[in-house]
Amino acid sequence: SEMCIRDRVMIDQLEVRDADEHNLLVLDGQGWFGKDLQKLWFKAEVERKDSETEEAELQALYSQASAPFWDVQVGVRQDFQPTPSRTWAVIGLQGLAPYFFEIDTALFIGESGRTALRLEAEYELLFTQRLILTPEVEVNFYGQNDADLGVGSGLSDIETGLRLRYEIRREFAPYIGVNWNKSFSNTADFARSAGEKTDDVQWVIGVRAWF
């Protein structure tokens, strides 16, 4: 019911990626607690390479149901890594689009006039009740250059993935897959200047879980 307080933690990705003779450890998860129409939502992304944390982001959001299967979310995002750290206000929309596409999109407003837009989409293709293929895509745009972080204005980067999981139980599913990311325009120029690649294909192995 509306008055019932519930909670859930979802580990969408806990995986190792094989990238350029380095192993990346990636955690992408979210959790919430609250009532059917109002929730407090947390989202976290962490990426470690060679035991060093390269990326760490945490969002804390108030989530209000706006339509069946859709939530409007407002709150704050803190980027701890890479440095210098950045703080953003968040206005987002998360839900289930027609044909069962899971959508998570957010506008970020930061200090010194910084703005960013992130679009994420995911789809689940069931081969059997336990064997599920998940294509997903994330696209990031920025309103201005942030040379300290190697981020350029306009379309910054696209990351796509294809993961095949086997649900041992509904709450626990190991998977294998492939991940591809590519940077564009000014972000790609910053990467080249730093001697980094502008696109990368990675094999992944991991687990998805919720409780």
Rosetta blueprint (number, residue, H / E / L):
1 S L
2 E L
3 M L
4 C L
5 I L
6 R E
7 D E
8 R E
9 V E
10 M E
11 I E
12 D E
13 Q E
14 L E
15 E E
16 V E
17 R E
18 D E
19 A E
20 D L
21 E L
22 H E
23 N E
24 L E
25 L E
26 V E
27 L E
28 D E
29 G E
30 Q E
31 G E
32 W E
33 F E
34 G E
35 K L
36 D L
37 L L
38 Q E
39 K E
40 L E
41 W E
42 F E
43 K E
44 A E
45 E E
46 V E
47 E E
48 R E
49 K E
50 D L
51 S L
52 E E
53 T E
54 E E
55 E E
56 A E
57 E E
58 L E
59 Q E
60 A E
61 L E
62 Y E
63 S E
64 Q E
65 A E
66 S E
67 A E
68 P L
69 F L
70 W E
71 D E
72 V E
73 Q E
74 V E
75 G E
76 V E
77 R E
78 Q E
79 D E
80 F E
81 Q E
82 P L
83 T L
84 P L
85 S L
86 R E
87 T E
88 W E
89 A E
90 V E
91 I E
92 G E
93 L E
94 Q E
95 G E
96 L E
97 A E
98 P H
99 Y H
100 F H
101 F E
102 E E
103 I E
104 D E
105 T E
106 A E
107 L E
108 F E
109 I E
110 G E
111 E H
112 S H
113 G H
114 R L
115 T E
116 A E
117 L E
118 R E
119 L E
120 E E
121 A E
122 E E
123 Y L
124 E L
125 L E
126 L E
127 F L
128 T L
129 Q L
130 R L
131 L E
132 I E
133 L E
134 T E
135 P E
136 E E
137 V E
138 E E
139 V E
140 N E
141 F E
142 Y E
143 G L
144 Q L
145 N L
146 D E
147 A H
148 D H
149 L H
150 G L
151 V E
152 G L
153 S L
154 G E
155 L E
156 S E
157 D E
158 I E
159 E E
160 T E
161 G E
162 L E
163 R E
164 L E
165 R E
166 Y E
167 E L
168 I L
169 R E
170 R L
171 E L
172 F E
173 A E
174 P E
175 Y E
176 I E
177 G E
178 V E
179 N E
180 W E
181 N E
182 K E
183 S E
184 F L
185 S H
186 N H
187 T H
188 A H
189 D H
190 F H
191 A H
192 R H
193 S H
194 A L
195 G L
196 E L
197 K L
198 T L
199 D E
200 D E
201 V E
202 Q E
203 W E
204 V E
205 I E
206 G E
207 V E
208 R E
209 A E
210 W E
211 F L
